[in-house]
Structures are given as structure tokens and as C-alpha cells.
Amino acid sequence: MPQLSANALAIPASGIRRIYELASELDDVIQLSIGEPERPVATHILQAGADAWLADVTNYTPNSGMALLRSAISTKLERDNGYRVDDDQIHVTSGGSQALHMAMSLTLTAGDEILIPDPGYATFSMIPKLLGAVPVAYHLKAEDEFQPSLENLEQSVTPRTKVLLINSPSNPLGVVYSAEKLGELLAFAAKHDLWVISDEVYEYFTFTHSFTSVAALDHDGRVFSVYSVSKTYGLTGGRVGYLVTPPGVASTFRAAQEATVSCVNAPAQLAVVAALEGPQDALHEAREHYGNNVEAACAVLDQLGLHYQRPQGAFYIWIDVSHASGGDVAAWAEHFLLTERVAVAPGVAFGPAGEGWIRICAAGKTNPLLTAVSRLPSPKNI
């Protein structure tokens, strides 16, 4: 029998999905392992998608997306992200995950290296392996408040490095980088002639720090910016994101898009037009709800005496359970699920540096969240 490709076999199984799938087989589980907003989607967004389906707007769209949507995104970028691009630099994708995949497909050749944060979102390492490229971790340390160190990056870069990946606000850490820090990272990329992929999926969810888009600081056209409406508008199943590229990439992107998904479904694109151009009340309410949840959960963590990274953005809390996990946080998370009926994401799902940590999602309802957090093992009782 023929064998599957080595690239495909090199992709590790998701430690987050392992917990999620195990939890789905159990009763009375409080689900904190995946980033699923529980806020209702605004009615005008749902109506726009429904109207498109009923009007039979179901034909192919351009590879890079409907002109109407790309124009709405262009306006949003100038208004909210502080930079201006031509519409042909904007490409609609099947969620932020595909935007990441396309950004790496356009910048990496087999054998190339990409610098990724550790801890960092699992897909950051999965996609390069599928492409035959090599993810190289730059470690983010608690003693540095999980800010990237230029010294660490300099030690990680090699002649084969082609891309630096930046994620702010961070999943899983909730860290938001300052404009000064982003400027340092861009200078590092310019020094080593690297592309930059900036994952800005959680752009609207910041609590204590202001958000800066990397591309707003880019002066030489090296940044690929990844966005999604999944978290912003609660459309995780709608599967719409977008990639903003440097100039001159449009024809290459469209060819690559044709070879993958061809285009994103039309009704979903029209729903996103409504999301971007319509009332933003639901977004503001969601941000307030997530911020309140984070503060309430942190108060419980403080009472328990647990060490954690207080989120500056996104809607996750990164918690140290090393006093209880015994050096195997993945096994501990499974045991915790089975005994306490709380599903949390083990830190090692985000890289080796996550050993001893867990990520919880604070995007759901408040009372179940606080109940779940109260079941975490206190170091006071060890």
C-alpha cells in the first residue's frame, strides 16, 4: 500500500481537541478548553446571510472575495487599524486559519524556517510542517511577562529563516505588545530580511493595553496581516477571515486560492459586510462581558493563591498548575476533566514551554466559569 505524505504525518494531533472530544462524551462538563464565544450573533448579521441564501446568491465569487466585502474591509482597516491598503491587497479566506495557511504558503518553501512563539497557538507549528517547512520556537518566559526577547530571537535565527510570526493579542497568553515592542520586532525582521506574519485575530479584545497593528508601523512592505470575524462577531462556524498582503501579491494569492478553496461562500461574505458596516453594539457588549469575566475569574484565582498571567487582551487566562500537574499537564488536564468535569486546554498544546500551565476560555457565561475556576487545585492545599 502507498503511504501518506511525510509532511502530513509530521503534524501532531491537537491537545486542545483531545480534551474537547473527550469532554463531548461526558455529562455536566463546563467547557473552557476552546475559544468559543457564547454571545448571540447580532440579528442584522444573521439576517444578511439568510437573505443571501433565500435570494439564491450562491454562485462563485472572485478568488480574493467579493469587491463589496473587500471595500468594507479596506474602510475598516483605515478606521480601526490605522493603515491604508488598496483593495487588491485584501483577500477573503475561509477563516483566520486559512489566512494563516495562505500567508505561510506564500512565504515559505520546503526547508525554510519560521520563527513562532512558544507558547503559541497550535496552528503556528502545524501549518509549516504540512508545507515541509520548519517551525523554530522563540520562547516566551513568565519572568519576562511573556514578551519576546530580541536576544532570544537573535539566537534562533539562521540563514534558513524566512518568516517571523507575531501574535498580539496573544492566544493563549493574553499579552498585548506595545507599539515600541512591535517596532523592535520589525527592525529585527528588516535586519535579517524576513517576512512578518502578524496574527491579529483578537484585535478588538483588549482590556488594559491599547492595540497596535503591525502593518501600521511597516515602512517597507514585509507584513502579512491575519484577521478573522470568528471571535469578533461570534461567527466561528461562518468561516470567514481575511489576509492583508504587501503590494504585488494579488495574482499569486489568487492562483494559490484557486488551488485550495477557490473562494469563500457568498452568503457568509455578505453577512460579514453587514457585520463590518452595521451597528457595533454587540461587539462592544461582548468586549465588556469578556473583560468582566476575566476580572471575576482572576479574583477567584487570587483567592486560591494561584499564579497566572493577567490578560491584557483576548479572552483567555494562562494559569500555572505546576504545583499539581506533576510534570505532565496533558495527563493532569484529562484527569481534571474526568474528576471535576471541567475541560481546560493543557499548556503543552501550545508548545513545550507550556508545560505546567493551562489555558481557560473566559468567553462563556459567568457563573459556570467561576464555578470551574473554583475547582482548580490551590497551592495552599498542597
MISEGU-721480 format. One line per 10 residues: their letters; for each residue z, y, x of N, C-alpha, C. Coordinates in steps of 0.05 Angstrom, whole numbers, plus 5000, padded with zeros to 4 digits. Layout:
BEGIN
A) Z Y X Z Y X Z Y X | ... .
***
This chain:
BEGIN
MPQLSANALA) 5000 4976 5017 5000 5000 5000 5000 5025 5017 | 4986 5046 5009 4987 5072 5023 5015 5084 5020 | 5022 5102 5038 5048 5115 5038 5046 5144 5029 | 5067 5154 5018 5068 5183 5012 5068 5199 5038 | 5060 5224 5035 5057 5241 5059 5085 5245 5073 | 5084 5247 5099 5108 5252 5114 5121 5279 5106 | 5104 5299 5099 5115 5324 5091 5131 5321 5065 | 5120 5307 5046 5134 5303 5020 5160 5288 5024 | 5159 5267 5041 5183 5251 5045 5205 5266 5061 | 5197 5287 5075 5216 5303 5090 5233 5321 5073 .
IPASGIRRIY) 5226 5325 5048 5241 5343 5030 5266 5330 5021 | 5289 5341 5026 5314 5328 5017 5318 5332 4987 | 5332 5313 4975 5339 5317 4947 5359 5340 4944 | 5358 5353 4921 5375 5376 4916 5403 5368 4910 | 5422 5378 4925 5450 5372 4920 5460 5386 4895 | 5447 5407 4887 5454 5421 4862 5446 5404 4838 | 5420 5394 4839 5410 5378 4817 5425 5352 4815 | 5435 5341 4837 5451 5317 4836 5475 5320 4818 | 5489 5342 4822 5513 5348 4805 5505 5354 4777 | 5483 5370 4773 5474 5377 4747 5467 5352 4730 .
ELASELDDVI) 5452 5334 4743 5443 5310 4728 5467 5291 4722 | 5486 5289 4741 5509 5273 4736 5526 5285 4713 | 5528 5312 4712 5543 5325 4691 5530 5321 4664 | 5503 5319 4663 5489 5316 4638 5495 5289 4625 | 5506 5270 4640 5512 5244 4629 5541 5242 4619 | 5556 5264 4622 5585 5265 4615 5590 5283 4591 | 5613 5279 4579 5620 5296 4556 5640 5317 4565 | 5641 5339 4551 5661 5361 4555 5661 5372 4583 | 5637 5375 4595 5635 5387 4622 5631 5417 4620 | 5645 5432 4636 5640 5461 4640 5620 5463 4662 .
QLSIGEPERP) 5596 5473 4656 5574 5473 4675 5572 5499 4691 | 5580 5498 4716 5579 5522 4733 5561 5517 4758 | 5545 5495 4758 5531 5488 4782 5503 5500 4784 | 5491 5509 4762 5464 5520 4764 5465 5549 4753 | 5446 5565 4762 5445 5593 4755 5430 5598 4729 | 5443 5590 4707 5431 5592 4681 5445 5614 4664 | 5433 5637 4660 5445 5657 4643 5448 5647 4614 | 5470 5653 4602 5474 5645 4574 5471 5668 4554 | 5464 5691 4564 5459 5714 4546 5433 5709 4531 | 5432 5717 4505 5408 5714 4490 5386 5731 4500 .
VATHILQAGA) 5361 5721 4499 5338 5737 4507 5333 5758 4485 | 5327 5782 4494 5322 5804 4475 5300 5797 4455 | 5304 5805 4430 5285 5797 4409 5257 5807 4413 | 5254 5831 4424 5227 5842 4428 5211 5826 4449 | 5225 5814 4467 5211 5797 4487 5202 5771 4474 | 5220 5759 4460 5212 5734 4446 5190 5739 4426 | 5191 5761 4412 5170 5767 4392 5143 5771 4405 | 5142 5784 4428 5116 5788 4442 5104 5762 4449 | 5120 5743 4460 5109 5717 4467 5100 5702 4442 | 5117 5703 4421 5110 5688 4396 5084 5699 4384 .
DAWLADVTNY) 5082 5726 4383 5057 5738 4372 5033 5729 4388 | 5035 5727 4414 5012 5719 4430 5004 5690 4424 | 5023 5673 4420 5017 5645 4413 5003 5644 4386 | 5014 5659 4366 5003 5658 4339 4976 5671 4338 | 4971 5689 4355 4944 5702 4356 4924 5686 4373 | 4933 5663 4383 4916 5645 4399 4907 5659 4425 | 4925 5674 4437 4920 5685 4464 4926 5664 4484 | 4908 5645 4487 4914 5620 4503 4892 5614 4523 | 4875 5633 4529 4854 5628 4548 4864 5632 4577 | 4847 5625 4596 4854 5630 4624 4858 5660 4628 .
TPNSGMALLR) 4874 5667 4648 4877 5695 4657 4868 5696 4686 | 4864 5720 4697 4857 5722 4725 4878 5708 4742 | 4870 5698 4766 4888 5683 4783 4914 5699 4789 | 4911 5725 4793 4934 5741 4800 4949 5753 4776 | 4940 5745 4752 4954 5754 4728 4938 5775 4713 | 4947 5780 4688 4934 5800 4671 4937 5828 4683 | 4916 5843 4680 4916 5871 4691 4939 5887 4677 | 4943 5882 4651 4964 5896 4637 4991 5891 4649 | 4997 5866 4656 5023 5859 4668 5025 5870 4696 | 5004 5868 4712 5006 5878 4739 5010 5908 4740 .
SAISTKLERD) 4998 5922 4720 5002 5951 4718 5031 5957 4711 | 5043 5941 4693 5071 5945 4685 5089 5940 4709 | 5083 5919 4725 5099 5913 4749 5097 5936 4769 | 5073 5947 4773 5069 5969 4791 5086 5993 4784 | 5087 5999 4758 5104 6021 4749 5134 6015 4754 | 5142 5990 4749 5169 5982 4753 5177 5984 4783 | 5159 5976 4801 5165 5977 4829 5169 6006 4839 | 5152 6024 4829 5155 6052 4837 5181 6064 4826 | 5187 6056 4801 5211 6068 4787 5237 6056 4798 | 5238 6030 4801 5264 6017 4807 5267 6008 4835 .
NGYRVDDDQI) 5245 6003 4849 5247 5992 4877 5240 6012 4898 | 5229 6035 4890 5225 6057 4909 5201 6054 4927 | 5181 6038 4919 5157 6037 4935 5133 6034 4916 | 5110 6043 4927 5085 6043 4911 5065 6024 4924 | 5052 6008 4907 5030 5990 4917 5007 5992 4898 | 4983 5983 4907 4960 5980 4890 4964 5955 4873 | 4951 5955 4849 4954 5932 4832 4945 5906 4845 | 4925 5908 4863 4915 5883 4875 4934 5872 4897 | 4957 5885 4901 4978 5873 4918 4998 5858 4902 | 4995 5858 4875 5014 5845 4857 5002 5820 4846 .
HVTSGGSQAL) 5017 5797 4847 5006 5772 4839 5027 5757 4822 | 5019 5751 4797 5038 5737 4779 5038 5707 4785 | 5063 5697 4786 5067 5669 4794 5083 5654 4773 | 5084 5628 4776 5099 5611 4758 5128 5611 4768 | 5142 5633 4762 5170 5636 4771 5172 5646 4799 | 5197 5653 4806 5202 5662 4834 5198 5639 4854 | 5203 5614 4846 5199 5592 4864 5171 5590 4873 | 5151 5593 4855 5124 5592 4864 5116 5616 4880 | 5128 5639 4874 5123 5663 4891 5132 5658 4920 | 5155 5645 4923 5165 5637 4950 5145 5618 4963 .
HMAMSLTLTA) 5136 5598 4947 5117 5578 4958 5091 5591 4967 | 5081 5610 4951 5057 5623 4958 5060 5641 4983 | 5083 5655 4984 5088 5672 5007 5089 5656 5033 | 5102 5632 5032 5102 5615 5056 5075 5602 5061 | 5061 5595 5040 5034 5584 5044 5015 5603 5058 | 5019 5629 5052 5001 5649 5063 5009 5657 5092 | 5033 5650 5100 5043 5660 5126 5048 5638 5146 | 5050 5613 5137 5058 5591 5155 5035 5570 5158 | 5031 5562 5182 5014 5539 5189 5031 5516 5198 | 5022 5491 5194 5038 5468 5202 5047 5472 5231 .
GDEILIPDPG) 5073 5467 5236 5085 5470 5262 5098 5497 5267 | 5091 5517 5251 5103 5544 5253 5133 5542 5245 | 5148 5561 5254 5177 5563 5247 5182 5587 5230 | 5201 5584 5211 5210 5605 5194 5240 5607 5196 | 5251 5631 5200 5280 5635 5202 5291 5639 5174 | 5310 5621 5167 5322 5622 5140 5352 5624 5142 | 5365 5637 5122 5394 5639 5123 5408 5613 5117 | 5430 5608 5130 5447 5585 5125 5476 5595 5124 | 5489 5594 5100 5480 5584 5075 5457 5601 5062 | 5439 5586 5049 5417 5599 5035 5407 5581 5013 .
YATFSMIPKL) 5391 5593 4995 5380 5578 4972 5365 5553 4983 | 5369 5530 4970 5358 5505 4980 5327 5506 4983 | 5313 5520 4966 5284 5521 4967 5274 5533 4993 | 5291 5550 5006 5283 5563 5031 5276 5543 5052 | 5289 5520 5052 5284 5499 5072 5265 5478 5061 | 5264 5474 5035 5247 5453 5023 5217 5460 5025 | 5210 5485 5019 5182 5493 5019 5169 5490 5047 | 5181 5500 5068 5169 5497 5095 5164 5468 5102 | 5183 5450 5095 5179 5422 5101 5155 5411 5086 | 5151 5419 5061 5128 5409 5046 5102 5419 5059 .
LGAVPVAYHL) 5103 5442 5072 5079 5454 5085 5076 5444 5113 | 5094 5428 5123 5093 5419 5151 5103 5439 5171 | 5115 5460 5161 5128 5480 5179 5157 5473 5184 | 5170 5489 5200 5197 5482 5209 5217 5504 5202 | 5236 5498 5183 5256 5518 5177 5278 5518 5199 | 5284 5541 5209 5304 5545 5230 5326 5563 5219 | 5350 5553 5219 5372 5567 5206 5383 5589 5224 | 5388 5613 5212 5405 5632 5225 5431 5633 5209 | 5453 5627 5223 5479 5622 5209 5492 5648 5200 | 5502 5648 5176 5517 5670 5165 5546 5661 5164 .
KAEDEFQPSL) 5564 5677 5177 5592 5668 5181 5611 5685 5164 | 5632 5671 5155 5652 5684 5139 5665 5707 5154 | 5669 5704 5180 5682 5725 5196 5665 5750 5199 | 5639 5747 5194 5620 5770 5194 5614 5779 5165 | 5630 5769 5146 5626 5775 5118 5598 5766 5109 | 5588 5745 5122 5562 5733 5116 5539 5752 5119 | 5542 5771 5137 5520 5789 5144 5504 5777 5168 | 5478 5779 5168 5462 5767 5190 5468 5782 5216 | 5470 5767 5237 5475 5777 5264 5449 5778 5280 | 5442 5801 5291 5418 5804 5308 5420 5786 5332 .
ENLEQSVTPR) 5444 5783 5343 5448 5765 5366 5441 5736 5358 | 5450 5728 5335 5443 5701 5326 5414 5697 5321 | 5401 5718 5310 5372 5716 5305 5357 5715 5332 | 5365 5731 5351 5352 5730 5377 5354 5702 5390 | 5376 5689 5385 5379 5662 5396 5363 5641 5382 | 5354 5648 5357 5340 5629 5340 5310 5632 5342 | 5300 5655 5350 5271 5660 5350 5258 5646 5375 | 5234 5636 5371 5219 5623 5392 5190 5632 5390 | 5173 5625 5409 5144 5633 5407 5131 5621 5382 | 5142 5601 5370 5130 5589 5346 5140 5602 5320 .
TKVLLINSPS) 5159 5620 5322 5169 5634 5298 5149 5653 5287 | 5144 5651 5261 5124 5668 5248 5135 5684 5225 | 5158 5676 5214 5168 5689 5190 5199 5692 5191 | 5209 5715 5182 5237 5719 5177 5241 5721 5147 | 5259 5704 5136 5265 5706 5108 5291 5720 5103 | 5291 5739 5085 5315 5755 5079 5321 5751 5049 | 5346 5749 5042 5354 5745 5014 5377 5764 5007 | 5372 5785 4993 5392 5804 4984 5384 5816 4957 | 5402 5814 4937 5428 5800 4937 5425 5770 4941 | 5445 5759 4954 5443 5731 4964 5451 5711 4944 .
NPLGVVYSAE) 5435 5690 4942 5443 5665 4929 5446 5644 4951 | 5470 5635 4957 5494 5632 4940 5516 5652 4945 | 5513 5670 4964 5536 5685 4975 5544 5710 4960 | 5525 5721 4945 5531 5746 4931 5532 5770 4949 | 5522 5768 4973 5523 5790 4992 5498 5808 4988 | 5503 5834 4990 5481 5854 4987 5479 5869 5014 | 5455 5869 5026 5451 5883 5051 5447 5912 5048 | 5458 5928 5066 5455 5957 5065 5426 5964 5075 | 5418 5988 5069 5392 5997 5079 5392 5997 5109 | 5415 6004 5122 5416 6003 5151 5412 5975 5162 .
KLGELLAFAA) 5425 5955 5149 5422 5928 5158 5393 5919 5155 | 5381 5925 5132 5353 5918 5128 5334 5931 5148 | 5340 5955 5155 5325 5969 5176 5327 5954 5203 | 5350 5944 5210 5354 5929 5234 5338 5903 5233 | 5338 5890 5210 5323 5865 5208 5293 5869 5210 | 5283 5892 5198 5255 5898 5200 5247 5905 5229 | 5265 5919 5243 5260 5925 5271 5258 5899 5288 | 5276 5880 5282 5275 5854 5295 5249 5840 5290 | 5240 5841 5264 5214 5828 5257 5191 5841 5272 | 5191 5868 5273 5170 5882 5287 5170 5875 5317 .
KHDLWVISDE) 5194 5873 5329 5196 5867 5357 5183 5840 5364 | 5186 5821 5346 5176 5794 5351 5150 5788 5335 | 5139 5809 5323 5114 5807 5307 5116 5785 5286 | 5136 5787 5269 5140 5767 5248 5133 5779 5220 | 5123 5762 5203 5122 5768 5175 5151 5768 5164 | 5155 5783 5142 5181 5783 5129 5177 5774 5100 | 5192 5754 5091 5192 5747 5062 5219 5756 5052 | 5219 5773 5031 5244 5784 5020 5247 5773 4992 | 5268 5756 4988 5274 5746 4962 5293 5766 4948 | 5283 5779 4927 5298 5800 4913 5302 5793 4883 .
VYEYFTFTHS) 5304 5767 4878 5306 5757 4851 5330 5769 4835 | 5352 5775 4849 5376 5785 4836 5378 5815 4839 | 5356 5829 4841 5355 5857 4847 5372 5874 4828 | 5373 5867 4802 5387 5884 4783 5417 5878 4781 | 5426 5857 4794 5454 5850 4790 5470 5856 4816 | 5478 5881 4818 5496 5889 4840 5520 5902 4827 | 5543 5899 4840 5569 5908 4829 5582 5929 4846 | 5583 5925 4872 5597 5944 4889 5580 5957 4910 | 5555 5947 4914 5537 5959 4934 5510 5965 4920 | 5497 5987 4929 5471 5993 4919 5450 5975 4930 .
FTSVAALDHD) 5429 5970 4915 5407 5952 4923 5384 5967 4936 | 5374 5957 4958 5350 5968 4971 5329 5947 4974 | 5305 5953 4966 5282 5935 4970 5273 5937 4999 | 5268 5915 5012 5259 5915 5039 5232 5930 5042 | 5214 5925 5023 5188 5938 5025 5189 5968 5024 | 5210 5979 5012 5213 6008 5012 5218 6020 5040 | 5226 6002 5059 5231 6011 5086 5209 6002 5105 | 5189 5987 5095 5168 5975 5111 5146 5996 5117 | 5141 6000 5143 5121 6020 5151 5096 6008 5163 | 5096 5982 5167 5072 5970 5179 5061 5946 5165 .
GRVFSVYSVS) 5068 5943 5139 5055 5923 5123 5060 5894 5130 | 5086 5887 5134 5092 5859 5142 5109 5845 5121 | 5115 5858 5098 5134 5847 5079 5120 5835 5055 | 5128 5810 5048 5121 5797 5023 5147 5797 5006 | 5145 5809 4982 5169 5812 4965 5167 5793 4941 | 5189 5778 4937 5190 5757 4916 5208 5767 4893 | 5198 5766 4868 5213 5774 4845 5210 5753 4823 | 5228 5755 4803 5228 5737 4780 5239 5751 4756 | 5230 5742 4732 5243 5752 4708 5263 5731 4697 | 5266 5709 4711 5283 5687 4701 5312 5697 4698 .
KTYGLTGGRV) 5323 5709 4719 5351 5717 4718 5353 5745 4704 | 5334 5762 4710 5336 5790 4699 5337 5790 4669 | 5319 5775 4656 5317 5776 4627 5325 5749 4614 | 5337 5731 4629 5345 5705 4618 5323 5687 4611 | 5299 5690 4624 5275 5674 4618 5271 5652 4638 | 5292 5636 4643 5290 5616 4664 5268 5595 4657 | 5265 5589 4632 5244 5570 4624 5217 5582 4619 | 5215 5609 4620 5190 5622 4616 5172 5619 4640 | 5184 5616 4664 5169 5611 4689 5150 5633 4696 | 5160 5657 4698 5143 5679 4708 5158 5694 4730 .
GYLVTPPGVA) 5144 5697 4752 5154 5713 4774 5130 5729 4785 | 5134 5742 4807 5111 5756 4819 5116 5760 4849 | 5095 5760 4864 5095 5764 4892 5080 5790 4899 | 5093 5808 4914 5080 5832 4923 5074 5829 4952 | 5048 5832 4959 5039 5826 4986 5031 5852 5001 | 5029 5850 5027 5016 5872 5042 4987 5876 5033 | 4975 5899 5039 4947 5903 5032 4929 5882 5045 | 4906 5877 5032 4886 5860 5043 4889 5830 5039 | 4908 5822 5022 4915 5794 5019 4903 5783 4993 | 4894 5800 4975 4887 5792 4947 4868 5769 4946 .
STFRAAQEAT) 4846 5770 4960 4826 5748 4958 4837 5722 4968 | 4853 5722 4989 4865 5698 4999 4885 5687 4979 | 4901 5704 4968 4921 5695 4948 4906 5682 4924 | 4886 5694 4914 4872 5684 4890 4860 5657 4895 | 4849 5653 4919 4839 5626 4926 4861 5605 4927 | 4884 5613 4939 4906 5594 4940 4918 5589 4913 | 4919 5609 4896 4929 5606 4869 4910 5587 4853 | 4885 5590 4856 4865 5572 4843 4870 5543 4851 | 4879 5539 4876 4884 5512 4886 4911 5500 4877 | 4927 5517 4864 4953 5507 4856 4956 5507 4826 .
VSCVNAPAQL) 4963 5530 4814 4967 5531 4785 4945 5545 4770 | 4926 5556 4784 4903 5571 4773 4914 5598 4762 | 4931 5597 4742 4942 5622 4731 4966 5615 4714 | 4982 5635 4708 5006 5632 4691 4997 5636 4662 | 5010 5621 4643 5002 5622 4615 5004 5650 4604 | 4984 5657 4587 4981 5684 4577 5004 5693 4559 | 5014 5677 4540 5036 5687 4523 5061 5695 4540 | 5067 5679 4560 5090 5686 4577 5086 5712 4591 | 5061 5717 4600 5056 5743 4614 5059 5766 4595 | 5050 5763 4570 5053 5785 4551 5083 5789 4543 .
AVVAALEGPQ) 5098 5768 4543 5127 5771 4538 5140 5787 4561 | 5130 5783 4585 5141 5798 4608 5133 5828 4607 | 5109 5833 4597 5101 5861 4593 5121 5874 4574 | 5128 5861 4553 5147 5872 4534 5174 5875 4547 | 5182 5856 4564 5208 5858 4578 5209 5883 4596 | 5187 5887 4611 5187 5909 4631 5184 5936 4617 | 5169 5938 4596 5163 5963 4584 5181 5970 4560 | 5196 5950 4549 5212 5954 4526 5240 5963 4532 | 5258 5964 4512 5286 5971 4516 5299 5953 4537 | 5317 5965 4553 5331 5950 4574 5360 5945 4567 .
DALHEAREHY) 5367 5949 4542 5396 5946 4534 5407 5919 4541 | 5391 5898 4536 5401 5871 4541 5407 5866 4571 | 5390 5878 4588 5394 5876 4617 5420 5890 4625 | 5425 5914 4614 5449 5928 4621 5474 5914 4611 | 5472 5902 4587 5494 5887 4576 5500 5862 4593 | 5478 5849 4602 5482 5825 4618 5495 5832 4645 | 5487 5854 4657 5499 5861 4683 5529 5867 4680 | 5535 5881 4658 5564 5887 4653 5580 5861 4648 | 5568 5843 4633 5581 5817 4627 5586 5801 4652 | 5565 5799 4669 5568 5784 4694 5589 5797 4712 .
GNNVEAACAV) 5589 5824 4714 5609 5837 4730 5637 5833 4720 | 5640 5834 4694 5667 5828 4683 5675 5800 4688 | 5657 5781 4685 5663 5753 4690 5672 5749 4719 | 5657 5761 4737 5664 5759 4766 5692 5769 4771 | 5699 5792 4760 5725 5804 4765 5747 5786 4753 | 5742 5776 4729 5763 5759 4716 5766 5733 4732 | 5744 5721 4741 5746 5696 4756 5760 5701 4783 | 5754 5723 4796 5767 5729 4822 5797 5733 4818 | 5805 5744 4796 5834 5748 4791 5848 5720 4790 | 5835 5701 4777 5846 5674 4776 5846 5661 4804 .
LDQLGLHYQR) 5825 5665 4819 5824 5655 4847 5847 5667 4864 | 5852 5693 4860 5874 5706 4874 5901 5694 4867 | 5904 5688 4842 5929 5675 4833 5933 5648 4845 | 5911 5634 4849 5912 5607 4861 5915 5608 4891 | 5910 5631 4903 5912 5633 4932 5888 5623 4946 | 5865 5621 4932 5840 5611 4944 5826 5633 4960 | 5813 5624 4982 5797 5643 4997 5768 5642 4987 | 5756 5665 4983 5729 5666 4972 5715 5691 4982 | 5688 5692 4978 5673 5716 4984 5669 5731 4959 | 5681 5755 4957 5679 5771 4933 5650 5781 4930 .
PQGAFYIWID) 5637 5774 4908 5609 5781 4905 5604 5811 4903 | 5584 5819 4918 5574 5847 4916 5550 5848 4897 | 5538 5825 4892 5514 5823 4874 5509 5795 4866 | 5487 5790 4852 5480 5765 4839 5502 5758 4819 | 5505 5732 4812 5527 5725 4793 5540 5699 4801 | 5543 5695 4827 5557 5672 4838 5582 5679 4853 | 5600 5660 4856 5623 5664 4873 5624 5641 4893 | 5627 5647 4918 5627 5628 4940 5656 5623 4948 | 5666 5599 4944 5694 5593 4946 5700 5572 4967 | 5720 5576 4982 5729 5558 5003 5748 5537 4992 .
VSHASGGDVA) 5739 5511 4992 5757 5489 4983 5761 5470 5006 | 5758 5479 5030 5761 5461 5053 5788 5448 5055 | 5808 5461 5044 5836 5450 5044 5837 5425 5027 | 5818 5421 5010 5819 5397 4992 5795 5378 4996 | 5773 5388 5008 5748 5372 5007 5747 5351 5030 | 5764 5352 5049 5766 5331 5069 5741 5328 5087 | 5726 5350 5090 5702 5349 5108 5678 5338 5094 | 5679 5332 5068 5655 5322 5053 5655 5335 5026 | 5646 5360 5025 5648 5375 5000 5629 5364 4978 | 5607 5351 4986 5589 5339 4967 5604 5317 4951 .
AWAEHFLLTE) 5618 5299 4966 5633 5278 4953 5656 5290 4936 | 5669 5310 4947 5691 5323 4932 5681 5335 4906 | 5657 5348 4906 5647 5360 4882 5641 5339 4860 | 5631 5316 4869 5627 5294 4849 5653 5284 4838 | 5673 5281 4855 5700 5272 4846 5712 5293 4827 | 5709 5318 4834 5720 5340 4818 5707 5340 4790 | 5681 5335 4789 5666 5333 4764 5677 5311 4747 | 5680 5287 4759 5689 5264 4744 5718 5266 4734 | 5735 5279 4749 5763 5281 4742 5770 5306 4726 | 5757 5328 4732 5765 5353 4720 5744 5363 4700 .
RVAVAPGVAF) 5721 5349 4699 5699 5357 4681 5689 5385 4686 | 5687 5393 4711 5676 5418 4719 5654 5413 4739 | 5630 5423 4734 5607 5419 4752 5604 5444 4770 | 5607 5440 4796 5603 5462 4816 5582 5453 4836 | 5569 5472 4848 5549 5466 4869 5563 5463 4896 | 5560 5440 4909 5572 5437 4936 5558 5455 4956 | 5574 5467 4974 5563 5486 4993 5541 5475 5011 | 5543 5449 5017 5523 5437 5035 5495 5435 5022 | 5494 5440 4996 5467 5441 4983 5452 5466 4992 | 5466 5485 5005 5454 5510 5015 5452 5511 5045 .
GPAGEGWIRI) 5458 5488 5058 5456 5486 5087 5482 5476 5099 | 5480 5466 5124 5504 5454 5137 5527 5473 5139 | 5522 5499 5141 5544 5519 5144 5560 5521 5118 | 5550 5508 5096 5565 5509 5071 5586 5488 5068 | 5589 5471 5088 5610 5450 5087 5637 5463 5082 | 5652 5452 5062 5678 5462 5056 5678 5484 5035 | 5654 5492 5025 5652 5514 5006 5638 5503 4980 | 5642 5517 4958 5627 5512 4934 5617 5538 4923 | 5596 5536 4907 5585 5559 4892 5589 5554 4863 | 5600 5574 4849 5602 5572 4820 5586 5595 4807 .
CAAGKTNPLL) 5575 5590 4784 5559 5610 4770 5577 5624 4749 | 5575 5650 4749 5592 5666 4731 5575 5679 4709 | 5552 5667 4702 5534 5679 4683 5538 5668 4655 | 5557 5651 4651 5561 5639 4624 5583 5654 4608 | 5595 5639 4590 5616 5651 4573 5642 5653 4589 | 5658 5673 4583 5681 5680 4599 5703 5658 4598 | 5711 5650 4574 5734 5632 4572 5729 5605 4586 | 5706 5591 4582 5701 5567 4597 5701 5571 4627 | 5691 5594 4636 5691 5600 4665 5719 5601 4675 | 5737 5615 4662 5764 5619 4671 5779 5592 4670 .
TAVSRLPSPK) 5774 5576 4649 5786 5550 4648 5778 5533 4671 | 5752 5533 4678 5742 5517 4700 5754 5526 4726 | 5755 5552 4731 5766 5563 4756 5795 5555 4759 | 5810 5555 4737 5838 5549 4738 5843 5520 4747 | 5823 5503 4744 5826 5475 4752 5820 5470 4782 | 5812 5490 4796 5807 5487 4825 5834 5482 4839 | 5834 5466 4860 5859 5459 4874 5869 5483 4891 | 5893 5490 4886 5905 5512 4900 5916 5503 4928 | 5911 5518 4949 5923 5511 4975 5953 5512 4974 | 5964 5526 4954 5993 5527 4952 6005 5499 4946 .
NI) 5989 5482 4934 5998 5456 4926 5991 5433 4946 | 5979 5441 4968 5971 5421 4988 5994 5416 5007 .
***
